[in-house]
Amino acid sequence: MTCDDVLEIVEAIAAGDVEVDSTLRAHLETCPRCASTLASARRLETLLVARAKPKAPDGFTQAVLARIRQEQWQSEERVDRLFNVAIVIALLLVVGSVIALTNVDAALGAAGTVWGMVASASGQAVSAAAPVFLTYVAAIGLLMSALVMWWWADRRVSL
């Protein structure tokens, strides 16, 4: 067992959440740093247990529950709006399909017009976003290189 392993669980040992096994005990007996850290953690745990626990302010529980209910209601409201939009779109598609079945030539002409508008708008959007796209590619490259360096450094430290 290493010092890093012990220091990771020293608070849990002091609180009594983790039992001290033979390998941990052997390490604590041979490592003054870890033994000192455990002793300090046990003193702190004793002080915390002995200290009176503060009482929550009046109305705290009701305020927290009210906020939870409000956030839950807002979340449900967003889901309801999304569902309603999906239903309207589906209804428009059904109505458009029925109209297209009754008047195929007009529907094809309208679809062609809509397709032309979408193609024109998407072409303009792509040409406007092209300079920004290179910036995003460069930022992603920098981020990836930073993450790789971080991973490499962390791996080297833990070895």
C-alpha positions in Angstrom: 0.0 0.0 0.0 1.3 3.4 -0.9 1.0 6.8 0.8 -1.3 8.0 -1.9 -3.7 5.1 -1.2 -3.7 5.8 2.5 -4.2 9.6 2.1 -7.2 8.9 -0.2 -9.0 7.1 2.5 -7.7 8.7 5.7 -10.9 10.6 6.4 -13.0 7.5 6.0 -10.7 5.6 8.4 -10.9 8.5 10.9 -14.7 8.5 10.7 -14.8 4.7 11.1 -16.2 4.1 7.6 -13.2 1.9 6.6 -11.7 -0.8 8.7 -8.0 -0.9 9.1 -6.7 -4.2 7.6 -3.3 -5.7 8.1 -1.6 -4.1 5.0 -3.0 -0.7 6.0 -1.9 -1.2 9.6 1.6 -2.2 8.5 1.9 0.9 6.4 0.7 3.2 9.2 3.2 1.6 11.6 6.1 2.2 9.2 5.1 5.6 7.7 5.2 8.5 10.1 3.7 10.9 7.6 0.6 8.8 7.1 0.3 8.0 10.8 0.5 11.7 11.6 -2.2 12.5 9.0 -4.5 9.8 10.4 -4.0 11.1 14.0 -4.8 14.7 12.8 -7.9 13.4 11.0 -9.0 11.5 14.1 -8.6 14.6 16.3 -10.6 16.6 13.8 -13.3 13.9 13.6 -13.5 13.9 17.5 -13.9 17.7 17.5 -16.6 17.6 14.8 -18.6 14.9 16.6 -18.4 16.8 19.9 -19.6 20.1 18.3 -23.3 20.9 18.4 -25.0 20.5 15.1 -26.5 23.8 13.9 -30.3 23.9 13.5 -31.6 24.7 10.1 -33.3 28.1 9.8 -37.0 28.3 10.1 -38.7 27.7 6.8 -35.6 26.1 5.2 -37.2 22.8 4.5 -40.3 24.4 3.0 -38.2 26.7 0.9 -36.1 23.9 -0.5 -39.2 21.8 -1.2 -40.9 24.7 -2.9 -37.8 25.3 -5.1 -37.7 21.6 -6.0 -41.4 21.7 -7.0 -40.9 24.8 -9.0 -37.9 23.4 -10.9 -39.7 20.2 -11.5 -42.7 22.1 -12.8 -40.5 24.2 -15.1 -38.9 21.0 -16.4 -42.3 19.4 -17.1 -43.5 22.6 -18.8 -40.5 22.5 -21.2 -41.2 18.9 -22.0 -44.9 19.8 -22.6 -43.9 22.6 -24.9 -41.6 20.4 -26.9 -44.3 17.7 -27.1 -46.9 20.3 -28.3 -44.5 21.6 -31.0 -43.9 18.0 -32.1 -47.7 17.4 -32.3 -48.2 20.6 -34.4 -45.4 19.6 -36.8 -46.9 16.1 -37.1 -50.3 17.6 -37.8 -48.9 20.0 -40.4 -47.2 17.1 -42.1 -50.4 15.1 -42.1 -52.4 18.0 -43.5 -49.7 18.7 -46.1 -49.7 15.1 -47.1 -53.4 15.0 -47.6 -53.2 18.2 -49.7 -50.4 16.8 -51.7 -52.4 13.7 -52.4 -55.3 15.7 -53.8 -53.1 18.1 -55.8 -49.8 16.5 -56.8 -48.7 19.2 -59.3 -49.1 22.1 -56.9 -47.5 20.1 -54.1 -44.4 19.3 -56.2 -44.1 23.0 -57.2 -44.4 24.1 -53.6 -41.9 21.5 -52.5 -39.5 22.7 -55.2 -39.8 26.3 -54.1 -39.3 25.3 -50.4 -36.2 23.2 -51.4 -34.8 26.1 -53.4 -35.2 28.5 -50.4 -33.6 25.9 -48.0 -30.7 25.4 -50.4 -30.1 29.1 -50.8 -30.3 29.8 -47.0 -28.0 26.8 -46.2 -25.5 28.0 -48.9 -25.4 31.5 -47.3 -25.1 30.0 -43.8 -22.2 27.8 -44.9 -20.4 30.7 -46.6 -20.9 32.9 -43.5 -19.7 30.2 -41.1 -16.6 29.2 -43.1 -14.2 31.7 -41.5 -15.6 30.8 -38.0 -15.3 27.1 -38.8 -11.5 27.3 -39.0 -11.4 29.0 -35.6 -13.4 26.1 -34.1 -11.1 23.5 -35.7 -8.0 25.3 -34.3 -9.6 25.5 -30.8 -10.5 21.8 -30.9 -7.0 21.0 -31.9 -5.6 23.1 -29.0 -8.0 21.5 -26.6 -7.2 18.0 -27.7 -3.4 18.6 -27.5 -3.9 20.0 -23.9 -5.9 16.9 -22.9 -3.3 14.6 -24.4 -0.5 16.5 -22.5 -2.6 16.3 -19.3 -3.2 12.6 -19.7 0.5 12.0 -20.4 1.6 14.1 -17.4 -0.9 12.4 -15.1 0.2 9.0 -16.3 3.9 9.9 -15.7 3.2 11.1 -12.2 1.2 8.0 -11.2 3.9 5.7 -12.4 
